[in-house]
């Protein structure tokens, strides 16, 4: 079983490592180099939505690979969507917890107010749900594989 877990981790990391790296680099370039958040406040909305998509993609691949390596049971579309959605929601909440802690202990200003925090979480979840809808539509068109 531990060999399967190692294979699962390596395979999933290999498949999805570029998504968070590219996303993080894009975030740094947009916010720190071009100061785009100060110029275009609505850019924050797009970035949170895309962040939700990236998180859903990560958990989607991790779940599919966990089924493939026998860590989870066989792939089942409804169970898969429920798991990915729940994990996206959890990640969005913990991201906002991290921003709160950063603001409280390090003097950052990541959270402007309650409306900003709630819209950030909503958009992340919306992005994740959008990924799942697109995945379901593609799966209907190409039913041979859960990938």
MDTraj code that builds the backbone (N, CA, C; nanometers):
import mdtraj as md
import numpy as np

residues = "UNK UNK UNK UNK UNK UNK UNK UNK UNK UNK UNK UNK UNK UNK UNK UNK UNK UNK UNK UNK UNK UNK UNK UNK UNK UNK UNK UNK UNK UNK UNK UNK UNK UNK UNK UNK UNK UNK UNK UNK UNK UNK UNK UNK UNK UNK UNK UNK UNK UNK UNK UNK UNK UNK UNK UNK UNK UNK UNK UNK UNK UNK UNK UNK UNK UNK UNK UNK UNK UNK UNK UNK UNK UNK UNK UNK UNK UNK UNK UNK UNK UNK UNK UNK UNK UNK UNK UNK UNK UNK UNK UNK UNK UNK UNK UNK UNK UNK UNK UNK UNK UNK UNK UNK UNK UNK UNK UNK UNK UNK UNK UNK UNK UNK UNK UNK UNK UNK UNK UNK UNK UNK UNK UNK UNK UNK UNK UNK UNK UNK UNK UNK UNK UNK UNK UNK UNK UNK UNK UNK UNK UNK UNK UNK UNK UNK UNK".split()
xyz = np.array([
    [0.0815, -0.1200, 0.0000],
    [0.0000, 0.0000, 0.0000],
    [0.0857, 0.1262, 0.0000],
    [0.1960, 0.1277, 0.0766],
    [0.2808, 0.2470, 0.0807],
    [0.3459, 0.2731, -0.0548],
    [0.3745, 0.1658, -0.1309],
    [0.4287, 0.1854, -0.2661],
    [0.3253, 0.2537, -0.3542],
    [0.1978, 0.2176, -0.3375],
    [0.0919, 0.2822, -0.4140],
    [0.0770, 0.4287, -0.3764],
    [0.0911, 0.4591, -0.2484],
    [0.0822, 0.5988, -0.2040],
    [0.1968, 0.6791, -0.2635],
    [0.3156, 0.6233, -0.2643],
    [0.4304, 0.6920, -0.3251],
    [0.4072, 0.7167, -0.4731],
    [0.3565, 0.6159, -0.5436],
    [0.3272, 0.6316, -0.6867],
    [0.2198, 0.7377, -0.7082],
    [0.1190, 0.7370, -0.6217],
    [0.0105, 0.8345, -0.6314],
    [0.0640, 0.9766, -0.6142],
    [0.1477, 0.9976, -0.5145],
    [0.2031, 1.1306, -0.4882],
    [0.2897, 1.1763, -0.6056],
    [0.3780, 1.0905, -0.6515],
    [0.4686, 1.1259, -0.7618],
    [0.3900, 1.1539, -0.8891],
    [0.2953, 1.0673, -0.9222],
    [0.2169, 1.0846, -1.0443],
    [0.1345, 1.2131, -1.0392],
    [0.0671, 1.2355, -0.9278],
    [-0.0155, 1.3562, -0.9144],
    [0.0709, 1.4815, -0.9189],
    [0.1818, 1.4799, -0.8487],
    [0.2713, 1.5965, -0.8504],
    [0.3219, 1.6245, -0.9914],
    [0.3586, 1.5210, -1.0628],
    [0.4091, 1.5361, -1.1996],
    [0.3014, 1.5966, -1.2920],
    [0.1774, 1.5544, -1.2714],
    [0.0687, 1.6006, -1.3583],
    [0.0229, 1.7431, -1.3290],
    [0.0277, 1.7850, -1.2040],
    [-0.0335, 1.9134, -1.1690],
    [0.0624, 2.0184, -1.1137],
    [0.1899, 1.9875, -1.0990],
    [0.2816, 2.0819, -1.0352],
    [0.2916, 2.2137, -1.1126],
    [0.2759, 2.2083, -1.2439],
    [0.2884, 2.3303, -1.3228],
    [0.1732, 2.4273, -1.2963],
    [0.0549, 2.3781, -1.2597],
    [-0.0603, 2.4662, -1.2395],
    [-0.0365, 2.5641, -1.1243],
    [-0.0035, 2.5179, -1.0022],
    [0.0190, 2.6164, -0.8959],
    [0.1426, 2.7032, -0.9186],
    [0.2451, 2.6487, -0.9813],
    [0.3653, 2.7289, -1.0066],
    [0.3340, 2.8427, -1.1037],
    [0.2693, 2.8099, -1.2147],
    [0.2323, 2.9133, -1.3125],
    [0.1360, 3.0132, -1.2493],
    [0.0377, 2.9635, -1.1736],
    [-0.0579, 3.0523, -1.1071],
    [0.0092, 3.1462, -1.0089],
    [0.1007, 3.0933, -0.9284],
    [0.1709, 3.1768, -0.8311],
    [0.2588, 3.2805, -0.9014],
    [0.3305, 3.2381, -1.0045],
    [0.4139, 3.3332, -1.0784],
    [0.3294, 3.4433, -1.1433],
    [0.2152, 3.4048, -1.1985],
    [0.1246, 3.5029, -1.2569],
    [0.0762, 3.6014, -1.1508],
    [0.0404, 3.5498, -1.0353],
    [-0.0042, 3.6348, -0.9252],
    [0.1046, 3.7336, -0.8843],
    [0.2274, 3.6869, -0.8688],
    [0.3384, 3.7738, -0.8298],
    [0.3638, 3.8801, -0.9365],
    [0.3661, 3.8398, -1.0620],
    [0.3909, 3.9346, -1.1710],
    [0.2814, 4.0402, -1.1768],
    [0.1570, 3.9950, -1.1708],
    [0.0440, 4.0869, -1.1816],
    [0.0392, 4.1833, -1.0629],
    [0.0583, 4.1311, -0.9427],
    [0.0419, 4.2158, -0.8245],
    [0.1667, 4.2956, -0.7887],
    [0.2832, 4.2345, -0.7940],
    [0.4038, 4.3018, -0.7461],
    [0.4780, 4.3808, -0.8545],
    [0.4810, 4.3298, -0.9751],
    [0.5569, 4.3976, -1.0804],
    [0.4723, 4.5035, -1.1509],
    [0.3494, 4.4643, -1.1897],
    [0.2638, 4.5575, -1.2629],
    [0.1657, 4.6321, -1.1730],
    [0.1578, 4.5980, -1.0460],
    [0.0663, 4.6618, -0.9506],
    [-0.0758, 4.6678, -1.0062],
    [-0.1153, 4.5606, -1.0722],
    [-0.2443, 4.5572, -1.1408],
    [-0.3623, 4.5574, -1.0440],
    [-0.3454, 4.5030, -0.9240],
    [-0.4567, 4.5032, -0.8288],
    [-0.4935, 4.6460, -0.7894],
    [-0.3942, 4.7326, -0.7774],
    [-0.4216, 4.8726, -0.7432],
    [-0.4900, 4.9442, -0.8599],
    [-0.4552, 4.9061, -0.9820],
    [-0.5123, 4.9712, -1.1007],
    [-0.6485, 4.9154, -1.1376],
    [-0.6663, 4.7844, -1.1220],
    [-0.7896, 4.7171, -1.1639],
    [-0.8410, 4.6323, -1.0483],
    [-0.9281, 4.6887, -0.9670],
    [-0.9785, 4.6187, -0.8486],
    [-1.0534, 4.4909, -0.8863],
    [-1.1172, 4.4884, -1.0022],
    [-1.1946, 4.3710, -1.0415],
    [-1.1051, 4.2525, -1.0792],
    [-0.9763, 4.2741, -1.0956],
    [-0.8842, 4.1653, -1.1257],
    [-0.8829, 4.0616, -1.0133],
    [-0.9054, 4.1072, -0.8917],
    [-0.9112, 4.0169, -0.7763],
    [-1.0208, 3.9126, -0.7948],
    [-1.1322, 3.9535, -0.8533],
    [-1.2433, 3.8606, -0.8768],
    [-1.2010, 3.7491, -0.9719],
    [-1.1371, 3.7857, -1.0805],
    [-1.0914, 3.6883, -1.1789],
    [-0.9875, 3.5932, -1.1185],
    [-0.8952, 3.6469, -1.0429],
    [-0.7892, 3.5641, -0.9856],
    [-0.8458, 3.4616, -0.8863],
    [-0.9453, 3.5011, -0.8066],
    [-1.0046, 3.4054, -0.7132],
    [-1.0821, 3.2978, -0.7877],
    [-1.1512, 3.3358, -0.8931],
    [-1.2246, 3.2374, -0.9726],
    [-1.1272, 3.1382, -1.0374],
    [-1.0204, 3.1893, -1.0963],
    [-0.9197, 3.1013, -1.1569],
    [-0.8486, 3.0174, -1.0519],
    [-0.8309, 3.0731, -0.9336],
    [-0.7738, 2.9955, -0.8238],
    [-0.8613, 2.8768, -0.7881],
    [-0.9924, 2.8968, -0.7876],
    [-1.0852, 2.7870, -0.7624],
    [-1.0759, 2.6793, -0.8689],
    [-1.0584, 2.7217, -0.9946],
    [-1.0413, 2.6258, -1.1040],
    [-0.9135, 2.5453, -1.0830],
    [-0.8051, 2.6144, -1.0488],
    [-0.6766, 2.5461, -1.0281],
    [-0.6835, 2.4478, -0.9113],
    [-0.7490, 2.4876, -0.8032],
    [-0.7629, 2.3989, -0.6879],
    [-0.8462, 2.2759, -0.7258],
    [-0.9552, 2.2989, -0.7987],
    [-1.0401, 2.1865, -0.8410],
    [-0.9633, 2.0924, -0.9332],
    [-0.8839, 2.1487, -1.0245],
    [-0.8039, 2.0653, -1.1133],
    [-0.7074, 1.9782, -1.0329],
    [-0.6419, 2.0375, -0.9348],
    [-0.5496, 1.9621, -0.8511],
    [-0.6201, 1.8461, -0.7816],
    [-0.7318, 1.8754, -0.7138],
    [-0.8024, 1.7700, -0.6412],
    [-0.8656, 1.6686, -0.7356],
    [-0.9060, 1.7124, -0.8532],
    [-0.9585, 1.6198, -0.9546],
    [-0.8516, 1.5172, -0.9917],
    [-0.7337, 1.5646, -1.0280],
    [-0.6262, 1.4732, -1.0673],
    [-0.5845, 1.3848, -0.9499],
    [-0.5760, 1.4408, -0.8298],
    [-0.5392, 1.3617, -0.7123],
    [-0.6414, 1.2518, -0.6875],
    [-0.7683, 1.2833, -0.7045],
    [-0.8742, 1.1838, -0.6834],
    [-0.8720, 1.0751, -0.7904],
    [-0.8591, 1.1144, -0.9163],
    [-0.8532, 1.0159, -1.0248],
    [-0.7337, 0.9232, -1.0043],
    [-0.6186, 0.9808, -0.9703],
    [-0.4987, 0.8985, -0.9489],
    [-0.5116, 0.8104, -0.8246],
    [-0.5789, 0.8594, -0.7217],
    [-0.5987, 0.7770, -0.6014],
    [-0.6842, 0.6548, -0.6343],
    [-0.7828, 0.6724, -0.7217],
    [-0.8623, 0.5570, -0.7667],
    [-0.7766, 0.4624, -0.8496],
    [-0.6961, 0.5197, -0.9353],
    [-0.6095, 0.4402, -1.0237],
    [-0.5114, 0.3536, -0.9450],
    [-0.4598, 0.4055, -0.8349],
    [-0.3603, 0.3323, -0.7554],
    [-0.4213, 0.2574, -0.6377],
    [-0.5537, 0.2498, -0.6319],
    [-0.6195, 0.1707, -0.5287],
    [-0.6248, 0.2351, -0.3915],
    [-0.5998, 0.3628, -0.3823],
    [-0.6057, 0.4323, -0.2539],
    [-0.7510, 0.4670, -0.2212],
    [-0.8256, 0.5068, -0.3230],
    [-0.9703, 0.5249, -0.3130],
    [-1.0356, 0.4124, -0.3916],
    [-1.1647, 0.3997, -0.3737],
    [-1.2376, 0.2999, -0.4516],
    [-1.2415, 0.3383, -0.5987],
    [-1.3078, 0.2571, -0.6796],
    [-1.3174, 0.2873, -0.8223],
    [-1.3808, 0.4246, -0.8458],
    [-1.3429, 0.4855, -0.9569],
    [-1.3957, 0.6173, -0.9924],
    [-1.5470, 0.6101, -1.0055],
    [-1.6147, 0.7045, -0.9419],
    [-1.7590, 0.7192, -0.9536],
    [-1.7861, 0.8692, -0.9662],
    [-1.8537, 0.9091, -1.0718],
    [-1.8664, 1.0511, -1.1061],
    [-1.9262, 1.1358, -0.9937],
    [-2.0332, 1.0902, -0.9315],
    [-2.0989, 1.1704, -0.8274],
    [-2.0107, 1.1808, -0.7030],
    [-1.9521, 1.0688, -0.6628],
    [-1.8619, 1.0708, -0.5471],
    [-1.7413, 1.1594, -0.5754],
    [-1.6885, 1.1488, -0.6954],
    [-1.5741, 1.2295, -0.7359],
    [-1.6080, 1.3783, -0.7283],
    [-1.7199, 1.4181, -0.7873],
    [-1.7595, 1.5594, -0.7878],
    [-1.7831, 1.6102, -0.6458],
    [-1.8452, 1.5273, -0.5623],
    [-1.8704, 1.5665, -0.4234],
    [-1.7392, 1.5865, -0.3478],
    [-1.6472, 1.4933, -0.3644],
    [-1.5171, 1.5032, -0.2974],
    [-1.4407, 1.6271, -0.3436],
    [-1.4324, 1.6466, -0.4733],
    [-1.3588, 1.7626, -0.5266],
    [-1.4232, 1.8922, -0.4799],
    [-1.5551, 1.9015, -0.4871],
    [-1.6243, 2.0231, -0.4427],
    [-1.5979, 2.0509, -0.2945],
    [-1.6083, 1.9484, -0.2111],
    [-1.5839, 1.9658, -0.0672],
    [-1.4405, 2.0110, -0.0402],
    [-1.3464, 1.9559, -0.1139],
    [-1.2065, 1.9946, -0.0947],
    [-1.1791, 2.1367, -0.1442],
    [-1.2442, 2.1784, -0.2512],
    [-1.2309, 2.3170, -0.2982],
    [-1.2857, 2.4123, -0.1925],
    [-1.4025, 2.3810, -0.1372],
    [-1.4609, 2.4650, -0.0322],
    [-1.3677, 2.4743, 0.0885],
    [-1.3132, 2.3608, 0.1281],
    [-1.2215, 2.3583, 0.2421],
    [-1.0966, 2.4405, 0.2139],
    [-1.0411, 2.4262, 0.0951],
    [-0.9212, 2.5027, 0.0591],
    [-0.9499, 2.6527, 0.0593],
    [-1.0666, 2.6928, 0.0087],
    [-1.1023, 2.8353, 0.0060],
    [-1.1127, 2.8914, 0.1478],
    [-1.1742, 2.8157, 0.2365],
    [-1.1873, 2.8608, 0.3755],
    [-1.0500, 2.8725, 0.4410],
    [-0.9652, 2.7716, 0.4230],
    [-0.8338, 2.7761, 0.4862],
    [-0.7434, 2.8839, 0.4248],
    [-0.7624, 2.9144, 0.2973],
    [-0.6876, 3.0246, 0.2361],
    [-0.7254, 3.1559, 0.3052],
    [-0.8540, 3.1751, 0.3290],
    [-0.8977, 3.2974, 0.3974],
    [-0.8521, 3.2991, 0.5426],
    [-0.8460, 3.1822, 0.6073],
    [-0.7880, 3.1758, 0.7421],
    [-0.6430, 3.2234, 0.7385],
    [-0.5682, 3.1785, 0.6377],
    [-0.4275, 3.2180, 0.6255],
    [-0.4157, 3.3688, 0.6040],
    [-0.5041, 3.4257, 0.5236],
    [-0.5019, 3.5714, 0.5040],
    [-0.5329, 3.6437, 0.6344],
    [-0.6290, 3.5940, 0.7106],
    [-0.6641, 3.6542, 0.8393],
    [-0.5445, 3.6515, 0.9347],
    [-0.4793, 3.5362, 0.9438],
    [-0.3619, 3.5226, 1.0314],
    [-0.2512, 3.6162, 0.9858],
    [-0.2307, 3.6244, 0.8552],
    [-0.1288, 3.7141, 0.8014],
    [-0.1598, 3.8600, 0.8369],
    [-0.2852, 3.8977, 0.8247],
    [-0.3248, 4.0344, 0.8592],
    [-0.3054, 4.0618, 1.0085],
    [-0.3415, 3.9665, 1.0928],
    [-0.3349, 3.9858, 1.2370],
    [-0.1927, 3.9871, 1.2914],
    [-0.1084, 3.8978, 1.2398],
    [0.0242, 3.8811, 1.2994],
    [0.1373, 3.9456, 1.2203],
    [0.1151, 3.9717, 1.0924],
    [0.2229, 4.0261, 1.0106],
    [0.1894, 4.1618, 0.9498],
    [0.0728, 4.2150, 0.9839],
    [0.0366, 4.3493, 0.9399],
    [0.0038, 4.3634, 0.7923],
    [-0.0257, 4.2530, 0.7270],
    [-0.0649, 4.2632, 0.5858],
    [-0.2100, 4.3120, 0.5790],
    [-0.2561, 4.3393, 0.4611],
    [-0.3941, 4.3862, 0.4417],
    [-0.4602, 4.3059, 0.3312],
    [-0.4550, 4.1740, 0.3447],
    [-0.5117, 4.0855, 0.2434],
    [-0.6634, 4.0882, 0.2459],
    [-0.7214, 4.1014, 0.3645],
    [-0.8663, 4.1051, 0.3772],
    [-0.9097, 4.2483, 0.4065],
    [-0.9848, 4.3042, 0.3143],
    [-1.0284, 4.4430, 0.3298],
    [-1.1437, 4.4547, 0.4287],
    [-1.2417, 4.3666, 0.4150],
    [-1.3576, 4.3654, 0.5035],
    [-1.4306, 4.2327, 0.4858],
    [-1.5414, 4.2170, 0.5555],
    [-1.6167, 4.0915, 0.5494],
    [-1.6683, 4.0649, 0.4073],
    [-1.7139, 4.1689, 0.3389],
    [-1.7637, 4.1521, 0.2019],
    [-1.6538, 4.0993, 0.1099],
    [-1.5336, 4.1510, 0.1243],
    [-1.4202, 4.1047, 0.0432],
    [-1.3904, 3.9573, 0.0717],
    [-1.3878, 3.9217, 0.1986],
    [-1.3580, 3.7836, 0.2365],
    [-1.4639, 3.6874, 0.1831],
    [-1.5900, 3.7229, 0.2005],
    [-1.6983, 3.6351, 0.1547],
    [-1.7004, 3.6246, 0.0023],
    [-1.6753, 3.7348, -0.0672],
    [-1.6743, 3.7272, -0.2142],
    [-1.5541, 3.6460, -0.2629],
    [-1.4414, 3.6558, -0.1949],
    [-1.3250, 3.5742, -0.2306],
    [-1.3580, 3.4257, -0.2199],
    [-1.4215, 3.3873, -0.1095],
    [-1.4573, 3.2462, -0.0921],
    [-1.5615, 3.2033, -0.1952],
    [-1.6614, 3.2885, -0.2177],
    [-1.7647, 3.2541, -0.3155],
    [-1.7044, 3.2333, -0.4537],
    [-1.6165, 3.3239, -0.4957],
    [-1.5587, 3.3137, -0.6301],
    [-1.4677, 3.1924, -0.6437],
    [-1.3957, 3.1574, -0.5386],
    [-1.3124, 3.0369, -0.5428],
    [-1.3995, 2.9125, -0.5585],
    [-1.5070, 2.9072, -0.4821],
    [-1.5991, 2.7936, -0.4915],
    [-1.6681, 2.7929, -0.6285],
    [-1.7052, 2.9096, -0.6780],
    [-1.7667, 2.9199, -0.8104],
    [-1.6712, 2.8680, -0.9183],
    [-1.5441, 2.9044, -0.9087],
    [-1.4446, 2.8554, -1.0041],
    [-1.4318, 2.7046, -0.9985],
    [-1.4290, 2.6494, -0.8771],
    [-1.4216, 2.5045, -0.8612],
    [-1.5444, 2.4350, -0.9172],
    [-1.6626, 2.4910, -0.8896],
    [-1.7868, 2.4324, -0.9414],
    [-1.7905, 2.4416, -1.0940],
    [-1.7406, 2.5512, -1.1487],
    [-1.7354, 2.5664, -1.2945],
    [-1.6476, 2.4581, -1.3569],
    [-1.5342, 2.4313, -1.2936],
    [-1.4479, 2.3239, -1.3419],
    [-1.5234, 2.1921, -1.3436],
    [-1.5956, 2.1625, -1.2367],
    [-1.6688, 2.0358, -1.2280],
    [-1.7786, 2.0254, -1.3336],
    [-1.8456, 2.1360, -1.3615],
    [-1.9493, 2.1350, -1.4653],
    [-1.8860, 2.1085, -1.6011],
    [-1.7765, 2.1765, -1.6307],
    [-1.7077, 2.1549, -1.7588],
    [-1.6571, 2.0116, -1.7680],
    [-1.6014, 1.9600, -1.6592],
    [-1.5551, 1.8213, -1.6566],
    [-1.6703, 1.7251, -1.6854],
    [-1.7860, 1.7489, -1.6217],
    [-1.9022, 1.6607, -1.6419],
    [-1.9495, 1.6663, -1.7871],
    [-1.9506, 1.7853, -1.8455],
    [-1.9927, 1.7980, -1.9857],
    [-1.8949, 1.7272, -2.0794],
    [-1.7666, 1.7421, -2.0532],
    [-1.6668, 1.6732, -2.1357],
    [-1.6753, 1.5215, -2.1168],
    [-1.7016, 1.4797, -1.9955],
    [-1.7116, 1.3358, -1.9673],
    [-1.8309, 1.2746, -2.0400],
    [-1.9374, 1.3512, -2.0522],
    [-2.0530, 1.3028, -2.1289],
    [-2.0174, 1.2867, -2.2755],
    [-1.9388, 1.3808, -2.3246],
    [-1.9006, 1.3754, -2.4665],
    [-1.7978, 1.2670, -2.4934],
    [-1.7074, 1.2474, -2.3963],
    [-1.6002, 1.1472, -2.4104],
    [-1.6061, 1.0532, -2.2900],
    [-1.7020, 0.9619, -2.2853],
    [-1.7264, 0.8806, -2.1649],
    [-1.6250, 0.7711, -2.1375],
    [-1.5305, 0.7472, -2.2244],
    [-1.4407, 0.6319, -2.2087],
    [-1.3507, 0.6425, -2.0872],
    [-1.3209, 0.7615, -2.0410],
    [-1.2233, 0.7763, -1.9338],
    [-1.2684, 0.8828, -1.8330],
    [-1.2360, 0.8660, -1.7044],
    [-1.2690, 0.9698, -1.6054],
    [-1.1721, 1.0881, -1.6127],
    [-1.0677, 1.0744, -1.6906],
    [-0.9645, 1.1764, -1.6961],
    [-1.0050, 1.2784, -1.7978],
])
top = md.Topology()
chain = top.add_chain()
for i, resn in enumerate(residues, 1):
    res = top.add_residue(resn, chain, resSeq=i)
    for name in ("N", "CA", "C"):
        top.add_atom(name, md.element.get_by_symbol(name[0]), res)
traj = md.Trajectory(xyz[None], top)
